[in-house]
Amino acid sequence: MSINQNPKTGLRKICLLSDHHLSMNPRLWKEAFFYEKEGFEVIILTMWQSKDSLEKDFQILAGHAISYQSYLNLIPGVVNPISRFFYRARKKLAGQLQKYSKISTRWAISHSPEKMFSRAMQEKADLYSAHLECAFFVGRDLIKAGKKVSFDFEDWYSRDYLVPERPVKLLATLESFALGNGLFCTAASQSMASALEDCYPSKNSITVLYNGFSASIEELFISYLNSNIDKSSFNLLWFSRTIGPDRGIELLIKGLLVLDIPVSLHLLGEMSEGYESILQSTFPFDKGHNLVIHPFIPHSQLTSFISQFKIGLAIEENINDNRQLTITNKILQYLQSGLMVLASDTEGQREVAGFLSHSVTIVDIGKPIEIATAIKAMSQKESSLKNSHNNQFEEIFSWEAQEIKLNSLIEQYL
């Protein structure tokens, strides 16, 4: 694909880098769509590991003139099994080396950063946008090679998933380099941006891009509502790509144990191996509560599905600095769909509640009575966000509001 140079910046090609499937990283495709709309040639370069996920990726890209390519294809049955074994084994070995010897290598971050770098250099892009850990490593090398790179802190990577196999010190070094040398940096919350700036002093500031979605498109999705949820029950919803431990569900169940009104808890996502049996054995069915599990659905169906509920659960456990500071897609999508939100007491979620206190109730999810009391109180009131407060949400958290910031960054730095 070839286009004329953008008259605003003179740029022709932007290459977005990640090592997750597009369908697993909404910030990536939202940013890609923005650059496409601004008239740039857009390349997304990532790693492919799942045939099902790849199909979802192309569904998202339908109707868009965006080039979607893999720097490494590890889809079973599609690539040489020896090659797939090599990359997976090397990453596992690097993780063990990190765990037992504290020796950090690039392969402890991802399967093949060197391949991402080589493919990225072939694109000869005018700007590279680095998403997730592997791209931060490659982004550093691209800058050293004379390229322009922006960095997105969707998470605080060196303070997240703190397992022994994770090269925390290497990730911190990459984060510091990004803030000091990136063309510009973005983060998912003001809380995270401020913490990063305090941790890595730099002359550069971080622009906050909230995890909201397009106001107009999400409204269109809701208009196609096909109700299939039993409205005779008081329905609570928790969703994520994966349903598993340490996500706040266990603490919520303790709250349901002391809740004296019956509720139906709906969980939407792909179940971690063995976790459903844990849920079934610990869930308080004897208290009159109901548990409903839904498989994950495409984003185009998500808003319509969410809007059928009354309360959305943003019950993130505060297990590390990243969970404390980030603002997830989850809480913003609940609000955009018109739900009231029960949220755990983290800095990121207090940031949202500071704008929309009428729709967000903050609780200490370590206290079952506090959870139960909040749910009962919320059951007796109507959500106000569907009506007069829509504009306030859209002005702050919609993707259109974030695009204004991105446009300003282009004009300022490019």
N, C-alpha and C positions, 0 to 999 in steps of 0.2 A: 504494500500500500504506500502511496506517495501523495503528499499534500503540499500545498504552498506553505511557506513559512508563516507562522502566526505573526500578524503585524504588531501585536502588543509586546512580544518578547523576542522575536526572531528565532525562537526555538522550533525545531521540527519533530523531534522524537523524544519521548519520555519512556523509560524502562522501569517498571515496578518489579522489585525483587522480593521473593518470599520462598519458604520451603514447605508451606502448607497448601493444600488444595484451596482454590478460590472459594468454594462453597463453605469452607471452614473459617474464612477470614473476611467478614463483611467490610471492614475498613479498607481492605485492599480493593475490592471491586467498586466501592463507593468513590474512592479516590480516582480509580481508573476511569470511571464514567465522567467524573468532573473534567479531567484532562481531555477526554475525547470531546466533550461538549465545548471546550474552549478551542478546539480546532487542531489539537496536536495528534501526531501519530503515536499510538499507545501500544507498548509491548508489555505483556505480563510474562515474567520468567519465573518458574517455580518447579517444585518436585512433584511428580505424580506417583502415588502409592496404591490407589484404589480405583478399580474400574467404575464402581458405583459413584464414588465421589467425582470422578472425571465427567461422568454423564451429568451430574448435577451442576458441575462447573459450566459446561457448555449450555445448559438450560439458562443459567444466569446471563450468559453472554449472548444469547439469541437476540438478533436485531442490532447488535453493536459491531462496529468495524474495529475490533480490538484483536490484535494477534496474541494468541495464548499458546505458549511453548513451554516445554520441560527442559531443564538443564540436566535432569536425571530422572529416568523412568524406572520405577521399581514395581510396577504392577505385575502381580503373579500371572504367569501364563502368557504374558505379552513380551517380556524381555528374557534374555538368556538367563537360565536359573543359576548358572555359575557366577555370572556377573552380579546378579541380585544377592546371592549368598555372600560374595566378597564385600559389597558395600555394607550390608547389614552386620556381618561379622566384624568388620573393621570398626564400625561405630560402637558395637558392644564391647570390643576389646578396649577402645579408648575410654569408655565409661568405667570399665574395671580398673584401668590404669589411673584414672582420676580418683576413683573411690579408695583404692588401697595404697597408692603411691603419691597422691596429690600432684601428679604430673598432668598439666593441662595441654591438650592438643586441639586442633581445629575440629577433629572428628568426634570429639566429645560434645561438640555443639550440634553438628549435623553430619549427614552421610558423606557429602562431598562438596565442601566450600570451594575447593579448587576448580571443580567443574562449573559451579555457578559463576565464579570470577571469569573463567575463560569464555563462557557463553555471553556474559554481560559485556565483556570487552568487544566481542564480535559485533554486537548491536550498534556500537559507536553512537550511543544515545547522547543527547545534549544534557539530559538530567536523569539521574538514577534515584529512585525512591526506595529506601531500605525498610522493609517490614520484617519483624521477628529476628531471632538471634543470628541465624546463619547470614542473613543479609547485612547485619551490623558488622560481622567479621569481614565480609566481602566489600562492604561499603568503605571500610578503612583502607583496604588495598586499592580500591578504585580511586579514592582521593589521592593516595600516594602515587597513582599512575596519572594524575592530572585531571581526573574527572570531577564533575559536580555531583554531589550526593546530598539528599535530604534524608532524615531519619525520623521514623515514627515510633514513639514509646507507647504502644498500646498497653504494654505492661512494663513494670520495672523488672527487667529480665534477671538481673543479678540478685533480686530479692524475692523470686518466685520459684515454686517447686524446689524447695531446698533439700534435695536428696544428695547423697554422697557422690553420685555419678555426675553431678552438674558442675561445670567449671566456673564457679562463682567469681573467682578473682579475674579470670580471663574476660568474663562478661562485663565486670565492672570496669576493666581497662577499656573495653570497646565502647561502653557507654560514655566514659569520660572523653574519649577521643571524638565521639560523635558530637557531643555538646561543644567541644572546643574547635572542631574543624568542619562540621556539617554546614551546608549552605543554609539550612534552617532545620529546626527540630519541632515536632509536634508531640502532644501527649493527650491521654484520654480524660484527664481531669485537672483542675487547677491545683488540687491537693497534691497530685503526683508531680506536676510541673514545679511547684514550689519546693517539694522535697528533693527533686533531682537537682535543681539549681543550688540548693543548700549543700548537697553532697558533693557536687562537681562544679565548683566556682568557675564561671566562664563569662566572657563579655557578651555571650549570646543568650538571649532569652528564649523561652519555649512557648509556642502558641498552643492553646488548648483547642482540640477538636473533639467534641463530645461524640459518643457512639450512637447518636440519633440517626433516624432514617428520613427519607423524603416525606414531607407532610402531604404533598399532593398524591404521591404514589400509594402511601399507606392508606390514605382516605379512600382511594380507588379499590384497594384490596378489601377494605371493610365493606364496601358496597356490594361485594359478591358473597356476603355472609351466607353460609349454609349451616344453619344451627343443627347440631347433633348432640348437644350437651343437655342432660336432664335438668331443667330449670327448677324443678321441685326441690332439689337439693341446694344447700348453701355450698357453692363450689369455690375451692381455692386452687390456684395454679402455680406450679413451679416448673420451669423449663430450662434446659441447657442441652448442648449437643450430647453430653454424656451424663447419665444418672449413676451416681456412685457415692462412695463414702467421703466424709470430710467436706461436704458441700452445704452443711446445715440441716440436711433432712433428718438426721438422727435427733438433733436438738429440737426440731419442730415436733417430731413425734412425742417427745417428752412433754411438750406443751399441750398436745392433743390429749394426753393422758389425764389432764386436769381440766380440760375444757368441757363444760356441762351442756353445750348445745351440739347436735350432730352436724358434722361437715363431711363433704366429699373432697379428698385431696387428690388432685390430678397431677401426675408427673409426665412430662413430655420430653423424650430423648431416647438415646440408645443406652440400654442397660449394661452396666459393667458386669463382667462374668461373675456369677455367684451372688450378686447384690440383691436380686429380686427375692431370693429365698430368705435373705436377712430381713428384708422389709416385711415379708409375709409373716415372719415369726415374731417380729417386734411391734407391728402396727396394732393399735388398740381397737380392733374390730368390736370387742365386747363393750366399748363405750358408745356404740352406735355410729361410729365413723366409717366412711367408705374410702377405699383406695382404688384409683383408676390409673392405669399406665397406658400411655399413648406412644407409638413409635414416632421418631422425629420426622418432620414434614418440611417441604421446601419453603424458602422464605416467602414466596408469593402466596402461600396459604397460611402463613404464621399469624399475621395480624388479624385476619378474619377469625382464626381459631381463638386467639387470645381474647378478643373482644367479647366472647361469650361468657367470660367469667367476671366476678365481682372484685376479687382480691388477688393480686399477684404477689408472689413471695420472692423477695430478694434477700435471702437469708444466708449471706456469705459469711463463712467462718473467718474470723480474724486470726489466721495462722501465720501470716508473714506480712512484710511491709507492702508488698504488691496488693494483696487482698484488702489491706487497710486503706489504700489510697486510690485504687482504680474505680471507675464507674463502668459497669458492665452494659452490654447491649440489653440485658434482661430488664433492668429497672426502667430504662428509657422506653423500651418497647411496651412494657405494661402501661406506662403513663400515656404513651402515644395512642394506645388502644382504648384509653378511657377508664382504666382500672384504678382502684385504690391500691396502695402498695404497703405491705408490711416489710420493713427493711431492718437488717441488723445494723448495729451501731458502729459503723466505720466512717472514717473521714470522708471518703468518696461519696457515700450515700447521704451523709449529713449535708454535703455540698448540694446535692439535688434537693433535699428537703428544705434547704435554705431558700430555694426559689419556689417550691411547691409544697409548703407545709400542710396545706389543706388536703393533699392527696397522699402524702407519705407519712406513715407512722413508724418512728424509730423505736426499736426495742432491744434490750439485752437478751440475745437468744440463748444465753446461758442460764436464764431464769424462766422456768416453765410457766409459772404463774403470770409473769409479765406477758408472755406470748399469748396465753389463753385469754387474759383480760383484754388485750388489744384486739384479738380476733372477734371477741364477743361485742366489743364496742363498735368495731367497724361493720359488723353485721347489721347494726341498727341505723346506719346512715347511708345516704346515697352518694355516689361519686360525683364530684362537681367538675371534674376535669373535662367531661364530655361536653360541657356547655360553655360557661363564660371564661374558663381558664385555658381553653385551647390555644388562644393567641399567645399567651404568656409562655406556654411550652414551646410553641413553634419558634418564637423569637429567640429563645435561648438554646434549645436542644435539637431542633430539626436539622436535617442534613443541609437544607438550604442555608441555614444560619452558619454552618461550618464552611460551606462553599464560599461565602463572602470572605471568611478569614483566609482560605486557601488562595483566593484571587488576590487578596492583599499581599500575601507572601510572594506570589509570582511577580507582582508589580514592584515590590520592594527589593527582592533579591535577584531577580533574573532580568 
